[in-house]
Amino acid sequence: MSSRVAIVTGAGRGLGSAIASGLAAEGVSVVLAGRTPDHLTMVEKEILDHGGTALSVPTDVTDPDSVRRLFQTSVDRFSRLDVLVNNAGVTGQTKLADLDDAEWHRIFDTNVNGMFLCTRAAGELFADAGRGRAINVASVFGLLGRPGFTAYCASKGAVINFTRAAAAEWARFGSQINAVAPGYFATDINAELRADIAATDKVLRRIPAHRMGDPAELANLVTYLALQAPDFLTGQTIAIDGGESSI
């Protein structure tokens, strides 16, 4: 079992909760960060009920003061940080001609600026410790273009190149940073889409595996990168999308 400590942002639901639970199952003490306290409390209770260790810290990753409190609270409680999972993210579908400043900034504030603030804070701790791993949750939309998702695609593309650049800097103090690019996964967030048979069939036609992913599959990949992957693996983006980005 691991004695390591991880912060997972966007941990209150969907893929974030699956990632947090997956890490906790491997003995990692997990700090759950997100904007909705009730969601965090539910995930925390589930982890505790299964014998794991978790701490909920309501956090807005777009707010520098909130991010500082998150990391200070984590260190005060556990005295160390080994893993950061930048999972907090938002999306939106708007044609470029109709995309206003507010919507563009809404998406970039969370997906890019929030990731930056958390990664910078983790990097300071990792540099002092001479070790540490970060995993950024990008998206297959960061590898592909999709009409109506210009801001989201651009933000996730930024996550991928941020990961490359940060990895080149962090290698000198023994830390690694990689990204995962999930495709469509069956979560509560896309329940409405999955309830529409025609819309679901349209999505599945783009996926060679002809199904959506199970959140546990992504959690397994993130857990591997966080705990087991070789130190020589850094700066990479791994697509987990049923082959969608391959065609």
N, C-alpha and C positions, 0 to 999 in steps of 0.2 A: 504494500500500500504506500501511497505517496504522502510526503509531509509538506507538499508544496501548496502555495496559495495563488489563487487566480482571481482576477477581476473580469467579470463578463458584463458588458454593457448591453442594453436592450434585452435584459434577462427575464422580463416579466411575462413573456408570451412567445409563441411561435418557435422559431429556430433558436432564439436566445435561451429560452427555458430548457430546450432539449440539450443544448451545448452545456449549460450549467449543470444539469442533472447528469450528463455523461461524465463530466470532470469529477463531480462529487462521487460518483460510483467508483472512481479509481482512487478515492481517498484524498482528493484535493479539497482544501478548504476554499469555498467559493464565495466571493463577494458579489452580490447581485445588485446591479445598478440599472435604474430605469426611472421613468417619469411618473409611473402609476404605483403608489405604495401598495394598494390592494393586490395588484398582480404579483408584485415582488413577494409579498407575505405568503401568497398561495404557493409559489415555487419554493420559498424557504421552508415552509411546513412540509411539503412533499419530500424535500431532501432530508430534513431532520427525521421524518417518519421512517425513512429508509436507512437511518444510521449515519448519515453524512453530516458535514459541517457547513453551515451557510450563514451569511450575514446580509441582511437587506439594507441598502443605502440609497434612498431616493435621490436621483441625480438627473440634472439636465446637462447633457454633454455639450450643449452649445454655450453654456455659461462657465467662464473660467473659474469663478469662485466656487461653483458647485463641483467642478472637477477637482479642484484643490481639496475640498472637503472629502470627496470620495477617497482620494489617495491617502490623505492624512488619517481618516477613519480606519482604512484598511491596515495601514502600518501600525497605528495605535493598538489595534485589536490583535494582529497576527505577527507583528514585528518583522515582516518580510513581504516581498512580492516576487513571484517567479513567472507568472503568466498574465498577459493581458489579451482578452478577446474583444476586439472592436466590432461589435455586432449591431449596435444601435443604428437604425437607418429608417428613412422614409422614402416613399415613392409618390408618383403622381403622373397622370396621363393627360398631356395637353399639347395640342399642335403648336409647333414653333411659332407660327404667326400669332397665336393667341397667348403665348407664354409671357406673363408679365414679370416685372422685377421681383415682386414679392414671392411668387412661386419659385422662381429660380433660386433666390436666396434661402427660402425655406428648405429646399432640398440640399443645397450645398452647406448650409449651416450645420445640419446634422451629419450628413454623409461624409463630408470632407473636414470641415472645421472641428466638429466633435471628435473625429478620429485623430486629428492633429493634436488637439489639446490633451487627450488621454495618452497618446503615444509619447508625446514630449514628457509628460509626467512620469510615465513608466520608464522611459529611457534614462532619466536621471537616476532612478533607483537601480536599474540594471547596470548602469555604468559603475556606480559605487560598489555593487556586489560582484561585478565581473561575470555576470551571467543573466539570463532572462530570455523569455520568448514572447513574441506578440504574433497574433493571428488576426488579420483583417478580413472581415467578411465583405467581399466585393459582390459581383454578380456576373452571370453570363451576359447581362446587358452591358457590362463594361468591356466585353470582348466583341459584341455584335451591335449593329445598329438596329433600332426598332422605331418605326414611325410613331410619333406621339409621346416618345419617352426621351426627348433630347436632353433635358436637364438630368434625368436619372442616369442615362447612359454616360453622359459627361462626368457626372459625379463618381460613378463606379470606375470609369476609366482613370480618373484622378487617384482613386484608392490604389489601383494596380501600380501606377507609376510611382506614387508615394512609397509604396512598399519596396520597390526596387531601389530607390534612392536611399531610403532609411537603412535598408540592409547593408548597403555599401559603407555607410557610416558606422553602423553598430558592430560590424565584424571585428573592428579593432579592439573592442572591449568584451568580446566573447558572447555576444547576444545575437539572436536570430529573429528575423521577422519575415513572415510569409503571408500569403493571401489565399483564400478559397473563393471560388466563383460559382456559387450555386445557381442551378436553373430553377425549374418549378418544383416546389416541395409542397406536400399536402399539410397545411397548417390551418389554424382557425382564421388566419388573416385572409386566406383566399377561399374561405368556405362558400362565399356567395358565387364565386366563379365556378367552383366545382359542382354547385347545385344546378348550374345551367349546362345541360348536356351538350348542346350545340357549341357553346363557348369552350367547354372542356375538350371536345373532339377537335376543335380548331387548334388548340394548344398542343394536344398530343400528336397531331400530324407533323409537328415540327421536331418531335423528339424521337430519335431512332428506337429508344427503349420502349416507347409508346406507353409511358406511365409517368406519374410524378414521383419524386423521391420521398422516402420516409425520413422525417427529421433525425431519426437515430443514425441514418447513414452519414449525414453531415456531422453529427456529434462525434461519431467514431473517427472521422477524418481530422476534425479539430483536435480531439484528444490525442491522436497520434502525433500531430505536429507539435502539440504542447508538451508532451511527455516522452515520446519515444523516437522521434525523427532524429537522424544524425545531425550533429552540429554543422556539418558542411552543407546542409540544405538551408539556403536562405535566399531571400529576394525573389522567390518563385510564386506564381499564381497557379493553383490547381483547380481546374474546372471539374465540378461534380454536377453533371447536367443530363445524364442519360444519353450523351452524344450530341446534344443540340448544337454545341459550338463546333462540331466536327464536320458539319454539312453546310 
